[in-house]
Amino acid sequence: MIDANLNRCSEGLRVLEDVARFVVNDPELTERLRAVRHGLVEASQHLVTELLSARAADSDVGRATSVWGRGGETKEWFSSLSQMVIANAKRVEESLRVMEELARLPELGSKLDSTVFAQARFSLYTLERDLVSRVSRSAKSKRICGLYVILDRQFLSGRDEMDVARQVIAGGAKVIQLRDKEGNRRHLLSAGKRLKELCAQNGVLFIINDYLDLAIALDADGIHVGQEDLPLPTVRKQLPIDKLIGCSVNTVPQALKAQEEGADYIAVGSIFPTETKKAATVVGVDIIRELKQKVSVPVVAIGGINSSNIGDVIAAGADAVAVISGILSQEDVLHATEALVAKMSSGDKGD
């Protein structure tokens, strides 16, 4: 039992460690998982020869049911990477509990320390949550690409947000952010419910600007905050673990700090002068190139981007382009969206 459960712990931890290292590229999570694995090796190092001598894998009565499913077919275990992470974390946690109980037996108490396995088990509970969060958010953050339309209700000029949203989705937008700095929060909740359903039906990410309570209430894909909004650690603590956080920045240090504090993507701007925020600091396209070398999360360019300059933004390496007036100020929203998407795809730098 000791040999089998230590092996399960080691194998499961190695799977989790490699996901943290190679899939989500998280050095801190990788090191935490490695520390647990090494701690268990150290706790049982003096038993290695005895455990190997007792091993009898060929005669294990559970071998057939653990390797083969019904009819001799290999079992299909997982439909997602998150499910694989959860399954392996549970495998480790269960094995640690077995080891903890075994170590409490009088005949094993002198050979094993039950507190080592108890502490490792509680560490795994937190590590499981953190790794599942990173895996699920990593999959979503990869969808921060292409055209990112900010549906600012103050720029709709009385047009119905659902009609505008249908047009931008039909035109090829990949992300829609709902923003309303002045309107009634109750009305925004109602509009958000309809938009969330529309986006979900069309495979488009749905982001809420600024309002943490609305993002949670609407089960949005994420929230976008600025430098003057709630701190990122506070937002991350309150959001469900699979939700994205985007953060607006206009300097490289701000971007590095945002990434360190848990931002899943960075929105940098204003790239060009913009009528949306006349007092915004203009940072130019070169900051996009610099950020692409220094951050690992997607970079979204925002501010004054239109059909005449979007090619320069794409050429600088932006993963996505956020647009407000470049689409919402146009009479034909569908055509404007299609035109921008076409220029992004072609890399065209001019009209």
C-alpha positions in Angstrom: 0.0 0.0 0.0 2.8 2.4 0.9 4.6 1.7 -2.4 1.5 2.1 -4.5 0.4 5.3 -2.9 3.8 6.9 -3.0 4.0 6.0 -6.7 0.6 7.6 -7.3 1.7 10.7 -5.5 4.9 11.0 -7.5 3.2 10.3 -10.9 0.3 12.7 -10.3 2.6 15.4 -9.1 4.8 15.0 -12.1 1.8 15.5 -14.4 0.7 18.6 -12.5 4.3 20.0 -12.5 4.7 19.5 -16.2 1.4 21.3 -16.9 2.5 24.2 -14.8 5.9 24.3 -16.5 5.2 23.6 -20.1 1.5 24.6 -20.6 0.9 27.6 -18.5 4.6 28.6 -18.2 4.3 29.5 -14.5 7.6 29.2 -12.6 6.1 29.9 -9.2 3.5 27.1 -9.5 6.1 24.8 -11.0 8.4 25.3 -8.0 5.6 24.8 -5.5 4.6 21.5 -7.0 8.3 20.4 -7.3 8.8 21.2 -3.6 5.9 19.0 -2.6 7.2 16.1 -4.8 10.7 16.5 -3.4 9.4 16.6 0.1 7.6 13.3 -0.3 10.8 11.7 -1.8 12.8 12.9 1.2 10.1 11.6 3.7 10.3 8.1 2.2 13.9 7.9 1.1 14.9 5.5 3.9 12.2 3.0 2.7 13.2 2.7 -1.0 14.8 -0.8 -0.8 12.1 -2.2 1.4 9.3 -0.8 -0.9 10.9 -2.1 -4.1 11.3 -5.5 -2.5 7.6 -5.7 -1.6 6.5 -4.6 -5.1 4.4 -7.1 -7.0 2.8 -5.3 -9.9 2.2 -8.4 -12.0 0.0 -10.0 -9.4 -1.9 -6.8 -8.4 -5.6 -7.6 -8.5 -6.4 -4.0 -9.4 -4.2 -3.8 -12.4 -6.7 -4.9 -15.0 -9.5 -2.6 -13.9 -7.1 0.4 -13.7 -5.6 0.0 -17.2 -8.5 -1.4 -19.3 -12.1 -0.4 -19.6 -15.0 -2.6 -20.6 -14.4 -4.9 -23.5 -10.6 -4.3 -23.4 -10.9 -0.8 -24.7 -8.6 1.9 -23.2 -10.6 4.3 -21.1 -11.2 7.8 -22.3 -10.6 9.9 -19.2 -10.6 13.6 -20.1 -12.4 16.0 -22.3 -10.2 19.0 -21.3 -6.9 19.8 -19.8 -8.6 21.2 -16.7 -10.3 17.8 -16.2 -6.9 16.1 -16.4 -5.4 18.5 -13.8 -8.3 17.9 -11.4 -8.1 14.2 -11.8 -4.4 14.0 -11.1 -4.7 16.4 -8.2 -7.5 14.2 -6.7 -5.3 11.2 -7.3 -2.5 12.7 -5.3 -4.7 14.0 -2.5 -6.4 10.6 -2.0 -3.0 8.9 -1.9 -1.7 11.4 0.6 -4.7 10.7 2.8 -3.9 6.9 2.6 -0.3 7.6 3.5 -1.4 9.8 6.4 -3.6 7.1 7.8 -1.0 4.4 7.4 1.6 6.5 9.2 -0.6 6.6 12.2 -0.5 2.8 12.7 1.8 1.7 15.6 3.9 -0.5 13.4 4.6 2.3 10.9 4.7 5.4 13.2 8.5 5.0 13.6 9.1 4.9 9.8 6.7 7.5 8.5 5.6 11.0 9.8 1.9 11.5 9.3 2.2 15.3 9.5 4.4 15.4 6.4 1.6 13.8 4.4 -1.1 15.9 6.0 0.8 19.1 5.2 1.4 18.0 1.6 -2.4 17.2 1.2 -3.5 20.6 2.4 -0.9 22.2 0.1 -2.3 20.2 -2.8 -5.8 21.6 -2.2 -4.5 25.1 -2.9 -2.3 24.1 -5.7 -5.1 22.3 -7.4 -7.2 25.5 -7.3 -4.4 27.7 -8.6 -3.4 25.4 -11.4 -6.9 24.8 -12.6 -7.4 28.6 -12.6 -4.2 29.1 -14.7 -5.1 26.4 -17.1 -8.7 27.5 -17.7 -7.7 31.2 -18.0 -4.8 30.3 -20.3 -7.2 28.6 -22.7 -9.5 31.7 -22.7 -6.7 34.2 -23.0 -5.6 32.6 -26.2 -8.9 33.8 -27.6 -7.9 37.4 -27.0 -7.1 38.0 -30.6 -8.3 39.8 -33.7 -10.8 42.5 -33.4 -11.9 43.5 -29.9 -15.0 45.8 -30.0 -15.8 47.9 -27.0 -19.5 48.4 -26.9 -19.6 51.8 -25.1 -23.2 52.7 -24.6 -22.4 56.4 -24.7 -21.3 56.1 -28.3 -24.3 54.1 -29.5 -26.2 57.3 -30.3 -29.5 55.7 -29.4 -28.9 52.5 -31.4 -29.8 49.2 -29.8 -26.8 47.5 -28.4 -28.0 44.0 -29.4 -28.4 45.1 -33.0 -24.9 46.6 -33.0 -23.5 43.5 -31.3 -25.0 41.2 -33.9 -23.4 43.3 -36.7 -19.9 43.3 -35.2 -20.1 39.6 -34.5 -21.2 39.0 -38.1 -18.4 41.2 -39.2 -15.8 39.0 -37.5 -15.2 40.5 -34.0 -13.7 38.0 -31.5 -14.3 39.9 -28.3 -17.0 42.2 -27.1 -16.6 44.4 -24.0 -19.7 46.1 -22.5 -18.9 49.5 -21.1 -21.1 52.2 -19.6 -19.6 54.7 -17.3 -22.8 56.8 -16.9 -25.9 54.6 -17.2 -28.1 52.9 -14.6 -26.4 49.7 -13.3 -29.8 47.8 -13.3 -30.3 48.6 -16.9 -26.8 47.5 -17.7 -27.4 44.2 -16.0 -30.4 43.6 -18.2 -28.5 44.5 -21.4 -25.6 42.4 -20.2 -27.7 39.3 -19.9 -28.8 39.5 -23.5 -25.3 40.3 -24.8 -23.8 37.4 -22.8 -26.2 34.9 -24.4 -25.5 36.3 -27.8 -21.8 36.1 -27.4 -22.0 32.6 -26.0 -24.0 31.4 -28.9 -21.4 32.8 -31.3 -18.2 31.8 -29.6 -17.3 35.4 -28.8 -15.7 36.4 -25.5 -17.8 38.7 -23.4 -16.0 41.1 -21.1 -17.4 43.6 -18.6 -15.7 47.0 -18.1 -14.9 48.0 -14.6 -17.9 46.6 -12.6 -16.8 43.5 -10.6 -20.3 42.9 -9.3 -21.8 42.9 -12.8 -19.0 40.6 -14.2 -19.9 38.1 -11.4 -23.6 38.4 -11.7 -23.5 38.0 -15.5 -21.0 35.1 -15.4 -19.0 37.1 -18.0 -15.8 35.6 -19.5 -13.9 38.3 -17.7 -13.5 41.9 -16.5 -11.4 44.8 -17.7 -10.0 47.3 -15.3 -7.9 50.5 -15.5 -5.2 52.0 -13.4 -7.7 53.8 -11.2 -10.0 50.9 -10.6 -9.9 48.1 -8.0 -6.4 46.6 -7.6 -5.8 43.4 -9.6 -5.2 41.2 -6.5 -8.6 42.3 -5.1 -10.4 41.6 -8.3 -8.6 38.2 -8.7 -9.6 37.2 -5.2 -13.3 37.9 -5.8 -13.7 36.5 -9.4 -14.4 32.9 -10.1 -11.1 31.1 -10.8 -11.7 30.7 -14.6 -12.4 34.3 -15.4 -10.1 36.7 -17.3 -8.8 40.0 -16.1 -7.7 42.6 -18.6 -5.8 45.7 -17.5 -5.2 49.0 -19.2 -1.7 50.4 -19.2 0.3 53.1 -20.9 3.8 52.3 -19.7 6.0 49.1 -19.7 6.4 49.1 -15.9 2.6 49.2 -15.5 2.3 46.3 -17.9 4.9 44.2 -16.0 3.2 45.0 -12.7 -0.2 44.0 -14.1 1.1 40.7 -15.4 2.8 39.9 -12.1 -0.5 40.7 -10.2 -2.5 38.3 -12.4 -3.7 40.1 -15.5 -4.5 37.7 -18.4 -4.1 40.4 -21.1 -2.8 43.9 -21.3 -4.5 46.7 -23.2 -2.0 49.4 -24.1 -2.8 52.9 -25.3 -3.7 55.4 -26.4 -1.7 54.3 -29.5 -2.9 57.3 -31.5 -4.9 60.4 -30.6 -8.5 59.6 -30.0 -11.8 61.4 -29.8 -13.0 58.8 -27.2 -10.5 60.1 -24.6 -9.1 63.5 -25.7 -6.9 63.8 -22.6 -5.3 60.3 -23.1 -1.6 60.0 -23.2 -0.5 59.0 -26.7 2.2 56.2 -26.6 2.7 55.3 -30.2 3.1 51.8 -31.8 6.7 51.2 -30.6 5.4 50.3 -27.1 3.6 47.4 -28.6 6.9 46.0 -29.9 8.6 46.5 -26.5 5.7 44.8 -24.6 5.7 41.8 -26.9 9.4 41.2 -25.9 8.7 41.7 -22.1 5.3 40.2 -21.3 3.9 36.7 -22.0 0.2 37.6 -22.0 -1.7 38.9 -25.0 -1.2 42.6 -25.9 -4.3 44.5 -27.0 -3.7 47.9 -28.8 -6.3 50.6 -28.1 -6.8 54.3 -28.9 -7.5 56.1 -32.2 -7.2 52.9 -34.3 -9.0 53.0 -37.6 -8.8 51.6 -41.1 -5.9 53.9 -42.0 -3.6 52.9 -39.2 -4.7 49.4 -38.1 -2.1 47.8 -40.3 0.7 49.6 -38.4 -0.6 48.2 -35.2 -0.7 44.7 -36.5 2.8 45.0 -37.9 4.0 46.1 -34.5 2.8 42.7 -33.1 -0.5 43.4 -31.3 -2.4 40.3 -30.6 -5.7 42.1 -30.7 -7.0 45.6 -31.6 -9.7 47.3 -29.5 -11.9 49.7 -31.3 -14.8 52.0 -30.2 -15.4 55.0 -32.5 -13.7 53.3 -35.4 -16.8 51.2 -35.6 -19.5 52.8 -33.5 -19.2 56.1 -35.3 -19.8 54.5 -38.6 -23.3 54.4 -40.1 -22.8 50.9 -41.5 -21.4 48.9 -38.5 -21.2 45.6 -40.3 -19.2 47.0 -43.2 -16.9 48.9 -40.9 -16.2 45.7 -38.9 -15.6 43.6 -42.0 -13.3 46.3 -43.4 -11.1 46.4 -40.2 -11.0 42.6 -39.9 -10.0 42.3 -43.6 -7.1 44.8 -43.1 -6.0 43.0 -40.0 -5.9 39.7 -41.9 -4.0 41.2 -44.9 -1.6 43.4 -43.0 -2.6 46.3 -45.2 -1.1 49.5 -43.9 -3.3 51.9 -45.8 -6.5 52.6 -47.6 
